[in-house]
Amino acid sequence: MTQTTDHSAPSGKVFDLTTRLPPEARAHLEQAARDHARMSAAGLADTGTGTVKLSAEIGDQDLVVEQLDDGRRGLKALVPASLTNPDVWRHRGEILAHAAGYHAAHSPVYVWRIAKLSSIGLWAEISTAWGYLLATEYGADIDEAKREAKKKGFADNGDVAQLRAERRQHGKARRRENLTVLSATGFTSYVAAVVGISQVWGLAMTVPALIPVVGVLYACGARELRRRGDDFVVFEAAAEAEDAPLTDTLMNRALRTAGVFTRDDQQIKLTTPIRAAEINGVEAAFRAEGITVSKLLAKSEDIAGALDVPEDWIDIRSLGSPSHISFWMTDRDPFAEHRPSPLLTHSGPIDAVKDGIPASFDKRGRSVTLKLVELMMLVGGATRAGKGLVLRNLVCGAALDMRVRIRIATGKKPAEHSVYAPVLATYMHKQPRRLSMLLDLLEKDIDDRSRKLARKGRSTPSDQDLEEMGIELLIIDEAADYLDTNTPSKAKNELAEELTVKLDSIARAGAGVGVFLVIAVQDPKKGMIDTRLIANLLERWALRVADANSANAVLGSGSVGKGMRPQDIKRAQAPLGIRKGAEGEILTRAYMIDQNERGEAATIIKRAVQLRGQLGLLPGQRPDPIENMLVALTGRTTACGGLDGLGDPAPAAQGTASAEGEVASILAELLALFEAASNPQRMKTSELLAGLEERDPDRWSAAALGVAEDDTTSYVRTGGGELRKAIDAELDGTGRTLAAKGWTAGGRANGYYLAEVRAAAGIAPE
């Protein structure tokens, strides 16, 4: 490649010398190039880098001409690249090592076959020599002459005597031939030499000395069997063994056995030498007449069976065209071991939109990325199938993209996501009402973004737009707790339907303006998530699930019938799963980010906090219209996880602490229950106790309070007393009080008012 760069012009600007330079300047530069080329040909200008630079002054401009090549010069350019590829040689070494081991293991069989063939050769040659030296071919004629004489009644037959005389004459002549004498002399000399060697050096040297005669007898035996028309095999083909490294011979046999080849003359044609590949694998690139990738994929199970490996151990892909095929296989489970996330060694921010988040690896060991630009995703899997690890990869990667605001709503296990709290714009635990408000604000944000882009004449955001607007990533974990419409509570069912409608709206319109949604659920088969919503989650990730119905619910109807069977994934293989998206179906396993023992997620989040803090992009450092609006509506915040980073709302002004000290935990529980209630202005004591029992049964259940489970009156009376004691104890010394009150509107009841609970918690009135 030849290019000319003008250093006085803007960086990277390339000029065409044939049009820009005057004739005399162009002639001067061409002459300099010819001189330099002659020097390079003579070995005077080759620096070993494959780059030639020419400089010249033309007018008031300094011009540099660079000629680049691949560094292959001289004899090296004549050597095929396959001969210098270390992966090709490594595979050839494996073939040689396997052949050596295979033949060594079969050497007793070979010795027996060689001995048998040599004995046949010895017997054949002795018989031939005996017949030649004694002229035994006359025997048949003599016998025939005797029979004729007997028929005619002759006592003596001159023909017999004549034939016998001729046989003696010919036999005597043959035994005196030079070849016969030399052969006898050579044989006796050879025997004498072998005997002498055995006497002087022993049996160790006698065996090698016998190799020539064994070789001759082997050849004679092979000739005799060919003469008889018998088939014989001495040395078996190591390449056809079941455990042989992949070769074109083995590949042809497997395709023929699997029924891919329908004609005897069909065979593959390698386009490059077979080479060693990732995860102890090997890759073959080939073409075959009438064979395409789709045909091989349809027969992948049969091909794996012919190669005697599980189907997961092979991979078939296209190399540019359907008929150019890349076939990869390995001799061990590619998903047997965890692989650490690349994020653990990555430094600096990442671009989660274009480059994607390295979240998992495929059977070839290649990284499978999650690109936010296409991320409207449903993650499904049974308990301990690996959903948490999938989300951990996603959240840790998104935290390293400075533009992304991460919002998480979880139904269970608040501690699982608390490690991400420092970078979470919103994190709520079991707050369906607050989630509903959040979704309203996200829908409004989507509309605002669309209008901004429309004013700029664009339908999709550019990089600059994403920098200005930011990227919203909403994750709903344990989504059934929010979206299940089949509960005994009518109010919960109505709220779940409301949340489903709002999430569906976001899933349909969000991706085009930089708002993305991920929903994780254990078992969607029972209708916990409406099919309308699932239909708009185009990316699917199915980990180990309970059965085929659950697999189809995650991956789409009929997926199991097409060969996708996440229900067959073993527990020990977690977090192995099937990801289905724009690129088709991929069997993939999430990278390991070990938080429990090594604190690796905390390490990545700490790095993200440092990067975001330097740029002023941590929660609270930059404007967050959505969380600010939630604060305005509720007076509380769940930025950075709210109270203790566990997803419970905290007073907005002080984050996790009020002006007069830390907010009492019982008040935080009451505030959370008010927010989740259908009428958040006041709640009965019985309703509050029911909510507290659900959150902490060890403290607030009937058994814990020492009353019978069916005695509702005693439970409310005893529980109400314990609730007053807990409130008084935690407000002691603050100067604030909170007492239960009664009301008659809408029926006689006793309980607490939201405004009074907020005042007791030190939150300013709305």
C-alpha angles and dihedrals in degrees: 000000000000123000136165122214124196107212092195091059127071113297116278096014111144123203131201104235093201091066104029103047126075115242095255092049092047091051090050092051093046091052090051090050092051092050092049092047090054090051091049091050089053090053094251099113103034108110094176094250097096091236127116120191126193125189130196139165114231115178109310094334130092111217128191123196116199124194113195129192137165095261094249106132138153117356091350090067089058094054114092112247090235090067091058097043109109092203091057092050091046090056091046088052089053090052092050092046091049092047091050092050093043094051092043090054091049095044094106089056091047092050091052093047092048091048091050093047091046091052089052089050092048093050092046093050094045089050091049093047092047092051093046097048095044096037091233091172087083090063094082092049092049091050091049091050091051092052092050092050091050091052091052093045095240115157091202129030120200091196092063092049091048093050091049091051091050091049092052091047095049093043092051091049092049093050090054095050117119092239091055093048093046092047092051091046092048093048094049090046091050091049091048091049092050091048090049093049091050091050095048105033103018134228094316091071095035094066095057089047090058093054095089094053091045089051091051093047090046090055091047091050092049090050091050092051091048088051090054092047093240121148116231135177123191105165116040122216108260090198090066095055117115093241095043120127114257114282134161088257092056092043093052092049092049094049091048092048091047091054095246091121111059097178130058093230095056116108140149124264114211113227093192132013115275109262140190113262143182126318095017088306137136130220131208124190113199149143127223129189111262094359124119135176093257091056091051092047090052088054097039094116092051091047091051089049091051089052090045095235132114115269090245089064095067131063128193122195140162121254100208097304132046091246096050104080135192111203118190129181138167136199096226138045106283090204098046095106136044117248120209117245116259086227089075091068098029117112125202129010127317134216103239092181103054104018096030133211116292096234105154146354132240129226091277090055093249119142116256110207132206109220114201090213089073100029114126095127143172117203116194133178145131125263112300091007092124107266090133091054092049090052091044091058090047097048095043090050094046090049088062092057103082093206096060123098107199119208122182130188115184132184098200142017101031091183091062091072100029090094088069093050097107091064100034116110088197131010121170132172119207095340105136095164092050089046089053090054090047091053091050089054092047091051089052090047090053090053092048092050091050091052092049091052092046090054088054091049094247132119097195128040123255124217089267091052091052090049090054100040099031126219123276119211116183119189121190108194122192085011094180089075088063104029107037108119095183100079126121090245115088091198092054091048092052091048091048090052090049092051091047093054092049094047090049090055091051092047091053099046109019104077094062093059102036102272114123134186134205122183121191121193137166103219120004095171096094094063094264090139120042115244090230090066095042091052090063094049096087096176113071130186116186117189123181108322134184101251147337093283091058091046091053091046091058102035098032136269114309095014094124090054089056092058102269105129113168088158087073094058111115122235091240090058095062129162086035115123149145118263115200120191146116091319094052128249120337127185102219142162124214118244117254118254103171109205101159098059106015104026091227095152090053089051092054092045090050089054090048090050090053093049094046093043092055089054096040093244102126120115106281093022096079130035114274108187093187098052090040090056091049088053091049091051099044107018089233137089137213094190108137088010098299113238111031090339091280099118100263115130116256129200107280100226097054103026102218097000136054126226091262100042140297116336111254112256093227090055090050088053091050092048090051091051091050091052092051093047124102090230105035096182097079138358134198119245088240090055092049091048091050090053093046091050090054091051098041113013092168089068107026107033121110090249092052090051092048099244133118115270093231094048099091095170094054091044093054092044095048095038092047089054092050090048091053090049092050092049094047092047094052094044092048109126096011096094091234128112137192125194134179116252135193132229137184103198107109091010134324112294143148127220146094137308121230094226091055093047090051091049091049089051090054096250117145114245118261 
